[in-house]
Amino acid sequence: MSVVRRNVLANIAGKGWAALLSLALIPLYVRFLGIEAFGLIGFFLSLMAILSLFDLGLGTALNRQFAKLSAQPDSAQAMRDLLRTLEIVYWLIGITIGLAMVGLAPVISASWIKPQQLPTETVTQALALMGISVAVQWPRMLYTSGLMGLQRQVALNMLSSVTGTLNSAGGVLIVWLVSPTIQALIAWYIVIGLADTLLTGRLLWRSLPGARSRPAFNMQLLADLWRFAVGMTGISIMSVALTQLDKLILVNVLPLDAFGYYSLASRVAGGLYYLINPVSAAFFPRFSQLLAASDWQELARLYHRGCQLMAVVLVPVAAVFAFFSTDFLVLWTRDLAIAANTGTMLGVLVTGTAMNGLVNLPFTLQLADGWTRLVFLTHSVAVILLVPLIYFLSLHYGGVGAAWAWLVLNCGYVMFSPRIMHRRLLIGHLRQWIMMDLAAPLAAAMSVAILWRYFVGVPETFGWMLLNLVTVSALTLLAAAFAANQIRGLIMHYFPGKPQPNAGP
């Protein structure tokens, strides 16, 4: 099994387990804490995404540098010095952010969040604890990026699965058996987050090749990374603006309970990133190596296989949620009020997130090449167009309006961004990307979902409803997989008497 294929499987297994566990436990969090406290958790996740801007692009830069250095001899000392340098920077940034959040907690709780049932003091305490949680988890982003660049993704996912299980399942036990408060839950996150950071850092250091000298801080190494890091910082700013502006606007416009419903839909839709990120994380180091070696033939083969894999993973999910999101919520939460208030938003948000995932590997290829300008410019144009659209639609239509703005944005990405990219990278491959990597699996999966909804419909009993969703999900997945020629070849390889395809991702 090739390294990329092994990493894809490990990433999807690890992130998929985390996503399933998180989704399974959300109804319990809502039941024990209430919808307003759950809205605060959604605000915390958005805050984490916004604060990730202070990564300054250094995590992705470390990933890229480790991928390139790992293929070069006599690079051990450079790798260890680079990690020590960035490690010191990250710990300082994390502590600074944590202290700032603790100090600003009273201001944020008084002026931005609009609780109707939770006391303001509770919100203030929760925000202060969130600051501590951010501080202890901050360096983990760097350690994770380093392990990705070294392609130690199997070990990373094994560790993340254990700590993620303790974090999620342990959190439910805390609010069930110890204290049904948001403060107790975030305190638990702090404990597990610190342990996860320290263990991930230790794994990364033990994965580096040995060197004669101790690792040392070297400011020159930061200077060598500045151009790529600046480009990544600009991209991060635009990405965070695009993905978090809806929540920042809605938490101020809507009552906290209504924002809680939107947070629930957004949390489920964001679960797709547990599928998107593992695929792109597995391909990014290999793209970097092939670009450095100018192996365009292998790069094109791997790129199209990766794009088809991404489509097969995402398109069936989008197709099912586009037509059966309310039914999923009824089965999942057993709460008709949640299903009624969240169903439409969920279907639209999942479809938009799937569209975002379809252009993720083209974005990954650009970043592996060190070409950050196109991603930054497209994100900037999107922010300029989307900010007034989100504000207008959310004011008039609430969460549903913001969800439609997200879908419109990502349809625009699919239509325009790859067209520009393929004029510089993998020239002449745009048609193949549109027809084989995107349109074929999309048409197959959507056709199955539409026909199933029209001819079969939705049963009224829970048992038949579950069977209905499982069946249509399996059929859309099979349709997408067999419509994608390279994925179909990989599947047929495992049937007796079939020829073996080229070594896959």
VEXDREN-2710 file (C-alpha; in Angstrom, 1 decimal):
% VEXDREN-2710
k/r/px/py/pz
1/MET/0.0/0.0/0.0
2/SER/1.4/3.4/-1.0
3/VAL/2.1/6.1/1.6
4/VAL/-0.6/8.4/0.3
5/ARG/-3.3/5.7/0.3
6/ARG/-2.3/4.6/3.8
7/ASN/-2.5/8.2/5.0
8/VAL/-5.9/8.8/3.4
9/LEU/-7.3/5.7/5.0
10/ALA/-5.8/6.5/8.4
11/ASN/-7.0/10.1/8.2
12/ILE/-10.5/9.2/7.2
13/ALA/-10.7/6.5/9.9
14/GLY/-9.4/8.8/12.6
15/LYS/-11.4/11.9/11.6
16/GLY/-14.5/9.8/10.7
17/TRP/-14.5/8.3/14.2
18/ALA/-14.2/11.7/15.8
19/ALA/-17.1/13.0/13.6
20/LEU/-19.4/10.1/14.3
21/LEU/-18.7/10.3/18.0
22/SER/-19.2/14.1/18.1
23/LEU/-22.5/13.8/16.1
24/ALA/-23.8/11.0/18.3
25/LEU/-23.2/13.0/21.5
26/ILE/-24.5/16.3/20.4
27/PRO/-28.1/15.5/21.4
28/LEU/-26.9/14.6/24.9
29/TYR/-25.0/17.9/25.2
30/VAL/-28.2/19.7/24.2
31/ARG/-30.3/17.7/26.7
32/PHE/-27.9/18.2/29.7
33/LEU/-26.8/21.8/29.0
34/GLY/-29.7/23.3/27.1
35/ILE/-29.8/24.9/23.7
36/GLU/-28.3/28.3/24.9
37/ALA/-25.2/26.6/26.4
38/PHE/-24.8/24.6/23.3
39/GLY/-24.9/27.9/21.4
40/LEU/-21.9/29.0/23.5
41/ILE/-20.1/25.8/22.4
42/GLY/-20.8/26.8/18.8
43/PHE/-19.4/30.3/19.6
44/PHE/-16.3/28.7/21.1
45/LEU/-15.6/26.7/17.9
46/SER/-16.1/29.8/15.8
47/LEU/-13.7/31.7/18.1
48/MET/-11.1/29.0/17.8
49/ALA/-11.4/29.3/14.0
50/ILE/-10.9/33.1/14.1
51/LEU/-8.0/32.8/16.5
52/SER/-6.3/30.4/14.2
53/LEU/-5.3/33.5/12.2
54/PHE/-2.5/33.9/14.7
55/ASP/-1.0/30.8/13.4
56/LEU/0.5/33.2/10.8
57/GLY/0.8/30.5/8.2
58/LEU/3.6/28.8/10.1
59/GLY/1.9/25.5/10.6
60/THR/1.4/24.9/6.9
61/ALA/4.9/26.2/6.2
62/LEU/6.3/23.6/8.6
63/ASN/4.2/20.9/6.9
64/ARG/5.6/21.8/3.5
65/GLN/9.2/22.2/4.7
66/PHE/9.2/18.9/6.5
67/ALA/7.8/17.1/3.4
68/LYS/10.6/18.6/1.3
69/LEU/13.4/18.1/3.9
70/SER/12.4/14.5/4.6
71/ALA/13.3/13.6/1.0
72/GLN/16.8/15.2/1.4
73/PRO/19.8/13.6/3.1
74/ASP/21.6/15.3/6.0
75/SER/18.5/17.4/6.9
76/ALA/18.0/16.2/10.5
77/GLN/19.6/19.2/12.2
78/ALA/17.7/21.7/10.1
79/MET/14.4/20.0/10.8
80/ARG/15.0/19.9/14.6
81/ASP/16.1/23.5/14.7
82/LEU/13.1/24.6/12.7
83/LEU/10.7/22.8/15.0
84/ARG/12.3/24.2/18.2
85/THR/12.1/27.7/16.7
86/LEU/8.4/27.5/15.8
87/GLU/7.6/25.7/19.0
88/ILE/8.8/28.6/21.1
89/VAL/6.8/31.0/18.9
90/TYR/3.7/28.9/19.2
91/TRP/3.7/28.6/23.0
92/LEU/4.2/32.3/23.4
93/ILE/1.3/33.1/21.0
94/GLY/-1.0/30.6/22.8
95/ILE/-0.3/32.0/26.2
96/THR/-0.8/35.6/25.0
97/ILE/-4.2/34.7/23.3
98/GLY/-5.3/32.9/26.5
99/LEU/-4.6/35.9/28.7
100/ALA/-6.3/38.3/26.3
101/MET/-9.4/36.2/26.2
102/VAL/-9.6/35.9/30.0
103/GLY/-9.3/39.7/30.3
104/LEU/-11.9/40.4/27.6
105/ALA/-14.5/37.8/28.8
106/PRO/-16.6/40.4/30.7
107/VAL/-16.7/42.8/27.7
108/ILE/-17.7/40.1/25.2
109/SER/-20.4/38.6/27.4
110/ALA/-21.9/42.0/28.1
111/SER/-21.8/43.6/24.6
112/TRP/-22.0/40.8/22.0
113/ILE/-23.8/37.6/23.3
114/LYS/-27.5/37.8/24.0
115/PRO/-28.5/35.1/26.5
116/GLN/-32.1/34.8/27.5
117/GLN/-31.8/32.2/30.2
118/LEU/-28.1/31.8/31.1
119/PRO/-26.9/34.4/33.6
120/THR/-24.3/36.9/32.3
121/GLU/-21.9/35.7/35.0
122/THR/-22.1/32.1/33.6
123/VAL/-21.3/33.4/30.1
124/THR/-18.3/35.4/31.4
125/GLN/-16.9/32.4/33.3
126/ALA/-17.3/30.2/30.3
127/LEU/-15.5/32.7/28.0
128/ALA/-12.6/33.0/30.5
129/LEU/-12.3/29.2/30.6
130/MET/-12.3/29.1/26.8
131/GLY/-9.3/31.4/26.8
132/ILE/-7.4/28.9/29.0
133/SER/-8.5/26.1/26.7
134/VAL/-7.2/27.9/23.6
135/ALA/-3.8/28.5/25.3
136/VAL/-3.2/24.9/26.2
137/GLN/-4.3/23.6/22.8
138/TRP/-2.6/26.1/20.6
139/PRO/0.8/24.4/20.1
140/ARG/-0.9/21.2/19.1
141/MET/-1.7/22.8/15.7
142/LEU/2.1/23.1/15.1
143/TYR/2.8/19.5/16.2
144/THR/0.0/18.2/14.0
145/SER/1.3/20.0/11.0
146/GLY/4.8/18.6/11.6
147/LEU/3.6/15.0/11.8
148/MET/1.6/15.6/8.6
149/GLY/4.7/16.8/6.8
150/LEU/6.6/13.7/8.0
151/GLN/3.7/11.5/6.8
152/ARG/3.3/10.1/10.3
153/GLN/-0.4/10.3/9.9
154/VAL/-1.3/6.8/11.1
155/ALA/0.3/7.4/14.5
156/LEU/-1.2/10.9/14.7
157/ASN/-4.7/9.6/14.1
158/MET/-4.3/6.8/16.6
159/LEU/-3.4/9.3/19.3
160/SER/-6.1/11.8/18.2
161/SER/-8.7/9.1/18.3
162/VAL/-7.9/8.2/21.9
163/THR/-7.8/11.8/23.1
164/GLY/-10.8/12.8/21.1
165/THR/-12.8/10.0/22.6
166/LEU/-11.8/11.0/26.1
167/ASN/-12.7/14.6/25.3
168/SER/-16.1/14.0/23.8
169/ALA/-17.3/11.0/25.8
170/GLY/-15.7/12.2/29.0
171/GLY/-17.4/15.6/28.5
172/VAL/-20.8/13.9/28.5
173/LEU/-20.0/12.0/31.7
174/ILE/-18.9/15.3/33.3
175/VAL/-22.2/17.1/32.5
176/TRP/-24.2/14.1/33.4
177/LEU/-22.6/12.9/36.6
178/VAL/-20.6/15.8/37.9
179/SER/-22.1/19.1/37.0
180/PRO/-24.5/20.0/34.2
181/THR/-22.8/23.3/33.5
182/ILE/-20.9/24.8/30.6
183/GLN/-18.1/25.7/33.0
184/ALA/-17.5/22.1/34.0
185/LEU/-17.5/21.0/30.4
186/ILE/-14.9/23.5/29.3
187/ALA/-12.7/22.7/32.4
188/TRP/-12.7/19.1/31.1
189/TYR/-11.7/20.3/27.7
190/ILE/-8.7/22.1/29.3
191/VAL/-7.5/19.0/31.0
192/ILE/-7.7/16.8/27.9
193/GLY/-6.5/19.5/25.6
194/LEU/-3.3/20.0/27.6
195/ALA/-2.6/16.2/27.7
196/ASP/-3.3/16.0/23.9
197/THR/-0.9/18.8/23.2
198/LEU/2.0/17.4/25.2
199/LEU/1.6/13.9/23.8
200/THR/1.4/15.1/20.2
201/GLY/4.5/17.2/20.7
202/ARG/6.4/14.2/22.2
203/LEU/5.3/12.0/19.2
204/LEU/6.6/14.6/16.8
205/TRP/10.0/15.0/18.5
206/ARG/10.4/11.2/18.6
207/SER/9.6/11.0/14.9
208/LEU/12.4/13.3/13.8
209/PRO/15.7/11.8/12.8
210/GLY/18.5/12.2/15.3
211/ALA/21.2/14.9/15.1
212/ARG/24.5/15.5/16.7
213/SER/23.6/18.9/18.2
214/ARG/20.7/19.9/20.4
215/PRO/17.9/21.8/18.6
216/ALA/18.3/25.5/18.9
217/PHE/16.2/28.6/18.2
218/ASN/17.2/30.2/14.9
219/MET/15.6/33.4/13.8
220/GLN/17.0/33.0/10.3
221/LEU/14.7/30.0/9.8
222/LEU/11.7/32.2/10.3
223/ALA/13.1/34.7/7.8
224/ASP/13.4/31.9/5.2
225/LEU/9.7/31.0/5.6
226/TRP/8.3/34.5/5.6
227/ARG/7.1/34.8/2.0
228/PHE/5.0/31.6/2.1
229/ALA/3.9/32.3/5.7
230/VAL/2.6/35.8/4.8
231/GLY/0.7/34.3/1.8
232/MET/-0.9/31.7/4.1
233/THR/-1.8/34.3/6.7
234/GLY/-3.7/36.3/4.1
235/ILE/-5.5/33.1/2.9
236/SER/-6.3/32.2/6.5
237/ILE/-7.8/35.7/7.2
238/MET/-10.0/35.4/4.2
239/SER/-11.0/31.8/4.9
240/VAL/-12.0/32.6/8.5
241/ALA/-14.0/35.6/7.3
242/LEU/-15.8/33.4/4.9
243/THR/-16.6/30.6/7.3
244/GLN/-17.2/32.5/10.5
245/LEU/-18.9/35.8/9.5
246/ASP/-22.3/34.2/9.4
247/LYS/-21.9/33.1/13.0
248/LEU/-20.6/36.4/14.2
249/ILE/-23.5/38.2/12.6
250/LEU/-26.1/35.7/13.7
251/VAL/-25.0/35.5/17.4
252/ASN/-25.6/39.3/17.5
253/VAL/-28.8/39.4/15.4
254/LEU/-30.6/36.3/16.7
255/PRO/-31.7/35.3/20.2
256/LEU/-29.3/32.8/21.7
257/ASP/-31.7/29.9/21.3
258/ALA/-32.2/30.6/17.6
259/PHE/-28.5/30.9/17.2
260/GLY/-28.2/27.5/18.9
261/TYR/-30.3/25.9/16.2
262/TYR/-28.1/27.4/13.5
263/SER/-25.0/26.3/15.5
264/LEU/-26.4/22.8/15.5
265/ALA/-26.9/22.8/11.7
266/SER/-23.5/24.4/11.2
267/ARG/-21.8/21.8/13.5
268/VAL/-23.3/18.9/11.5
269/ALA/-22.4/20.5/8.2
270/GLY/-18.9/21.2/9.5
271/GLY/-18.5/17.5/10.1
272/LEU/-17.8/17.1/6.4
273/TYR/-14.4/18.6/7.1
274/TYR/-13.6/15.4/9.0
275/LEU/-13.7/13.9/5.5
276/ILE/-12.3/16.8/3.5
277/ASN/-9.3/17.6/5.6
278/PRO/-8.0/14.0/5.9
279/VAL/-7.9/13.7/2.1
280/SER/-6.1/17.0/1.5
281/ALA/-3.7/16.4/4.4
282/ALA/-2.7/13.1/2.9
283/PHE/-2.1/14.5/-0.6
284/PHE/-0.4/17.8/0.4
285/PRO/3.1/16.4/1.3
286/ARG/3.1/14.2/-1.8
287/PHE/2.1/17.1/-4.0
288/SER/5.0/19.1/-2.5
289/GLN/7.5/16.3/-3.2
290/LEU/6.3/15.8/-6.8
291/LEU/6.4/19.5/-7.6
292/ALA/9.9/19.8/-6.2
293/ALA/10.9/16.9/-8.5
294/SER/9.0/18.3/-11.5
295/ASP/7.3/14.9/-11.9
296/TRP/4.3/16.2/-13.8
297/GLN/3.0/12.9/-15.1
298/GLU/2.7/11.4/-11.6
299/LEU/1.4/14.6/-10.2
300/ALA/-1.4/14.7/-12.8
301/ARG/-2.3/11.0/-12.1
302/LEU/-2.4/11.6/-8.3
303/TYR/-4.3/14.9/-8.6
304/HIS/-7.2/13.4/-10.6
305/ARG/-7.4/10.3/-8.5
306/GLY/-7.5/12.5/-5.4
307/CYS/-10.2/14.8/-6.8
308/GLN/-12.3/11.8/-7.7
309/LEU/-11.9/10.4/-4.3
310/MET/-12.9/13.7/-2.7
311/ALA/-16.1/13.7/-4.9
312/VAL/-17.0/10.2/-4.1
313/VAL/-16.6/10.9/-0.4
314/LEU/-18.6/14.2/-0.4
315/VAL/-21.2/14.1/-3.2
316/PRO/-23.3/11.3/-1.8
317/VAL/-23.5/13.0/1.6
318/ALA/-24.6/16.2/0.0
319/ALA/-27.2/14.4/-2.1
320/VAL/-28.7/12.6/0.8
321/PHE/-28.8/15.7/3.1
322/ALA/-30.2/17.9/0.3
323/PHE/-33.4/15.7/0.3
324/PHE/-33.5/14.0/3.6
325/SER/-32.0/16.4/6.2
326/THR/-35.2/16.8/8.3
327/ASP/-35.6/13.0/8.4
328/PHE/-32.0/12.6/9.6
329/LEU/-32.6/15.2/12.4
330/VAL/-35.8/13.4/13.5
331/LEU/-33.9/10.1/13.8
332/TRP/-30.9/11.6/15.4
333/THR/-32.4/13.9/18.0
334/ARG/-35.9/12.5/18.4
335/ASP/-36.9/16.1/18.8
336/LEU/-39.5/17.4/16.3
337/ALA/-38.8/21.0/17.3
338/ILE/-35.1/20.7/16.5
339/ALA/-35.9/19.0/13.2
340/ALA/-38.4/21.7/12.2
341/ASN/-36.1/24.6/13.1
342/THR/-32.9/23.1/11.7
343/GLY/-33.8/20.9/8.7
344/THR/-33.7/23.4/5.9
345/MET/-30.6/25.1/7.2
346/LEU/-28.8/21.8/7.5
347/GLY/-29.6/20.7/3.9
348/VAL/-28.3/23.9/2.4
349/LEU/-25.2/24.1/4.7
350/VAL/-24.2/20.6/3.9
351/THR/-24.5/21.1/0.2
352/GLY/-22.5/24.3/0.4
353/THR/-19.8/22.6/2.5
354/ALA/-19.6/19.7/0.0
355/MET/-19.1/22.2/-2.8
356/ASN/-16.3/23.8/-0.8
357/GLY/-14.7/20.4/-0.4
358/LEU/-14.7/19.8/-4.2
359/VAL/-12.3/22.6/-4.8
360/ASN/-10.1/21.7/-1.8
361/LEU/-7.6/19.6/-3.7
362/PRO/-7.1/22.3/-6.4
363/PHE/-6.4/24.7/-3.5
364/THR/-4.1/22.1/-1.9
365/LEU/-2.1/21.8/-5.2
366/GLN/-1.7/25.6/-5.3
367/LEU/-0.4/25.7/-1.8
368/ALA/2.0/22.8/-2.4
369/ASP/3.5/24.8/-5.3
370/GLY/3.9/27.8/-3.0
371/TRP/1.4/29.7/-5.1
372/THR/-0.8/31.5/-2.5
373/ARG/-1.8/34.5/-4.5
374/LEU/-4.8/33.0/-6.4
375/VAL/-6.4/31.5/-3.3
376/PHE/-6.0/34.8/-1.5
377/LEU/-7.5/36.8/-4.3
378/THR/-10.5/34.6/-4.8
379/HIS/-11.2/34.6/-1.1
380/SER/-10.8/38.4/-1.0
381/VAL/-13.3/38.8/-3.8
382/ALA/-15.7/36.4/-2.1
383/VAL/-15.5/38.3/1.2
384/ILE/-16.3/41.6/-0.5
385/LEU/-19.3/40.1/-2.2
386/LEU/-20.5/37.9/0.6
387/VAL/-20.4/40.2/3.7
388/PRO/-23.3/42.3/2.6
389/LEU/-25.2/39.3/1.3
390/ILE/-24.8/37.4/4.6
391/TYR/-25.9/40.5/6.6
392/PHE/-28.9/41.2/4.4
393/LEU/-30.1/37.6/4.2
394/SER/-29.6/36.9/7.9
395/LEU/-31.5/40.0/9.0
396/HIS/-34.5/39.1/6.8
397/TYR/-34.4/35.3/6.8
398/GLY/-32.3/34.4/9.8
399/GLY/-30.2/31.2/9.7
400/VAL/-31.7/30.0/6.4
401/GLY/-30.6/33.2/4.6
402/ALA/-27.1/32.8/5.9
403/ALA/-27.0/29.2/4.8
404/TRP/-28.1/30.1/1.2
405/ALA/-25.3/32.7/1.1
406/TRP/-22.8/30.0/2.0
407/LEU/-24.1/27.7/-0.8
408/VAL/-23.9/30.5/-3.4
409/LEU/-20.3/31.3/-2.4
410/ASN/-19.1/27.8/-2.9
411/CYS/-20.9/27.2/-6.2
412/GLY/-19.0/30.2/-7.4
413/TYR/-15.7/28.7/-6.3
414/VAL/-16.4/25.5/-8.2
415/MET/-17.3/27.5/-11.3
416/PHE/-14.4/29.9/-11.5
417/SER/-11.3/29.0/-9.3
418/PRO/-10.2/25.8/-11.0
419/ARG/-10.5/27.4/-14.4
420/ILE/-7.9/30.0/-13.4
421/MET/-5.6/27.4/-11.7
422/HIS/-5.4/25.1/-14.7
423/ARG/-4.0/27.9/-16.8
424/ARG/-0.8/27.6/-14.8
425/LEU/-0.7/24.2/-13.0
426/LEU/-1.5/21.0/-14.9
427/ILE/-2.4/22.9/-18.1
428/GLY/-4.9/21.1/-20.2
429/HIS/-6.4/19.1/-17.4
430/LEU/-9.4/21.3/-16.7
431/ARG/-11.8/19.4/-18.9
432/GLN/-10.9/16.1/-17.2
433/TRP/-11.4/17.7/-13.8
434/ILE/-14.9/19.0/-14.8
435/MET/-16.2/15.9/-16.7
436/MET/-14.6/12.9/-14.9
437/ASP/-13.6/14.2/-11.5
438/LEU/-16.7/16.3/-10.7
439/ALA/-19.6/16.0/-13.1
440/ALA/-19.8/12.2/-13.4
441/PRO/-20.0/11.3/-9.7
442/LEU/-22.2/14.3/-9.0
443/ALA/-24.7/13.4/-11.7
444/ALA/-24.8/9.8/-10.6
445/ALA/-25.4/10.5/-6.9
446/MET/-27.9/13.2/-7.3
447/SER/-29.9/11.1/-9.8
448/VAL/-30.2/8.3/-7.3
449/ALA/-31.2/10.7/-4.4
450/ILE/-33.8/12.5/-6.5
451/LEU/-35.4/9.3/-7.8
452/TRP/-35.4/7.7/-4.4
453/ARG/-37.1/10.7/-2.9
454/TYR/-39.7/10.8/-5.7
455/PHE/-40.6/7.1/-5.9
456/VAL/-40.0/5.9/-2.3
457/GLY/-40.5/9.0/-0.2
458/VAL/-40.0/8.9/3.6
459/PRO/-41.6/6.3/5.9
460/GLU/-43.3/7.6/9.1
461/THR/-42.0/5.0/11.6
462/PHE/-38.5/5.4/13.0
463/GLY/-37.4/1.9/12.0
464/TRP/-38.4/2.2/8.4
465/MET/-37.0/5.8/8.3
466/LEU/-33.6/4.5/9.4
467/LEU/-33.6/1.7/6.9
468/ASN/-34.7/4.2/4.2
469/LEU/-31.8/6.6/5.0
470/VAL/-29.2/3.8/5.2
471/THR/-30.3/2.3/1.8
472/VAL/-30.4/5.6/-0.1
473/SER/-27.0/6.5/1.4
474/ALA/-25.4/3.2/0.3
475/LEU/-26.9/3.6/-3.2
476/THR/-25.7/7.1/-3.7
477/LEU/-22.2/6.1/-2.6
478/LEU/-22.1/3.2/-5.0
479/ALA/-23.4/5.3/-7.8
480/ALA/-20.8/8.0/-7.3
481/ALA/-17.9/5.5/-6.9
482/PHE/-18.7/3.6/-10.1
483/ALA/-19.2/6.8/-12.0
484/ALA/-15.7/7.9/-11.2
485/ASN/-13.5/5.9/-13.5
486/GLN/-10.3/5.8/-11.3
487/ILE/-12.2/5.0/-8.2
488/ARG/-14.1/2.3/-10.1
489/GLY/-10.8/0.8/-11.2
490/LEU/-9.6/0.7/-7.6
491/ILE/-12.8/-1.1/-6.5
492/MET/-12.7/-3.6/-9.4
493/HIS/-9.1/-4.4/-8.5
494/TYR/-10.4/-6.3/-5.4
495/PHE/-12.6/-8.6/-7.4
496/PRO/-11.0/-11.9/-8.6
497/GLY/-9.7/-12.0/-12.2
498/LYS/-9.6/-8.2/-12.5
499/PRO/-6.4/-6.5/-13.7
500/GLN/-4.5/-4.4/-11.1
501/PRO/-4.5/-0.7/-11.6
502/ASN/-1.6/1.6/-11.2
503/ALA/-0.5/2.0/-7.6
504/GLY/-3.1/4.3/-6.0
505/PRO/-3.1/7.2/-3.7
END
